[in-house]
Amino acid sequence: MVQIKKTKMKRSKINISKERYHDVLTDFISVINNILDEDDVFEQHMNEHFNDKETKELEYNYPVLLKHQTSYGINHIINNNKIFILDDVCHYNYDKTTEIQPTYETIHVKRNQLENIMTYGYLYIHYKKKPFVVQIAFNYDNKAPIFIHYLEEDEKLAHEMLNVFHRVAKETNFLKGEKICINTKGVPEFLDYKKLDWDDIILEKSVKDKIIKNVIYPIANKSNYDKYDLPWKRGVLLSGSPGVGKTLQGKVLCNVLDTTLIWITAQNYDGGSFEIDSIYEMARNLAPSVVFIEDIDLIGKERDFGNNTSILGELLTQLDGITDNSGVFTIATTNKPAMLDEALANRPARFDVTIKIKPPNEEGRRILIDKMLKPVDKITIEEMDNTIRKTDGFTGAHIKELIINARKTSFLSQQDGIITDDILKQSLKELEESFEKYKEEQQEYCG
């Protein structure tokens, strides 16, 4: 057994004179008093700005605008509007006893344009010759609450100023007219897209005409719709097998439309009904706008298929619910229109028109192959005709793969990437074998 020996602690005696003890105690009390009496720099600045009068505080959080949009709007208003006189820009430490530098961030305000703005701090201003302090605060849901400090006698002006902020912040929203996507954190980002126009994709004329009729024309001609009291919104469903060019049409619209386009993919569905709600709230705020939803069958399946009905329900509500959707045009793509819920696919005012996109016809395939071949390629007229005939039913994506595969085969055959008749035949044969294998696997899977 381990025995613990107890020992008695001896106190050390400090020899100090009464006079020295008194001096130390006096110094300690002085330090404490200095700490307690330390000037509150924020309070000092407020007293100077408001002439020692008591102030009130008004808080407002713009529900639609995120942090950078709100901050940009406030910066734009203060710096570019003569009715606001900017006296000073400050910020303070956690207990407001020390002045520190405001927080500035460099953000994208356009796809290829950066700007430095204040995102956290205090703006000391005069509005209509009255003193105000505007605080751009921060919270953790990517919002930027606005606090306005004002004299009690100026409460009406404080609310008036908030209305000005709200209106101008909405008007100067740098996302307006841009093409954007929503990242996994629910924050909008500028969409990176290639330069394309209608000549770059092979479409039947009737398909392009329907896109113009239901999206492009109404966006550009609101007055005609107002004149006859027509709803200034539309829902268009693009259906067709994978690879026919549904997504390509969205990329073309990014180039030909001057309006806002919000691109939605499967990653945005993970956010549930809240994400759908936020996206359409943004679309209404940026109207006229287009919401382009890829693969809507992932959330719009008939309820018997056991999908997430809360997301489907929210989508149905956002497309045609209580909230006015004027100026919001929705385009959705689907590979399986028969699986969509009837309330979604067969309901005007949600999706008013379905556009069936077919694989390119003989003329379309010829144009597409001609576009992809190079002048150095050595393809005879006979082999071109043979390829056009044998690719009946091929989508644009399949034809693209045909030429890419042929180009790779040419490199491996030491022919410097030049496509010949034999190489094109070999590529077509490999693609057909791949199709057959896929069909066999599908049959095995379906039993």
Protein Blocks (a to p, Z undefined) as FASTA:
>chain_A
ZZddddddddddddddfklmmmmmmmmmmmmmmmmmpccfklmmmmmmnoopacdddddd
dfkbcfklmmmmmmmmmmmcckbccfbdcdddfkopaccddddddddfbfkbccdddfbd
cddddeehiacdddddddfeopacddddddfklmmmmmmmmmmmmmmmmmmomkgopacd
ddfkopacddddddddfklpccdfklmmmmmmmmmmmmmmmmlmmmnopacbdddddedd
ehilpmmmmmmmmmmpcbdcddddfklmmnommlmmmmmmmmmmmpccddddehkllmmg
cfklopafklmmmmmmmmocfbdcehiacddddfblmlpcfklmmoghiamcdcdddddd
fklmmmmmmmmpcfkbccdfklmmmmmmmmgoiafklmmmmmmmmmmmmmmnonnopacf
klmmmmmmmmmmmmmmmmmmmmmmnZZ
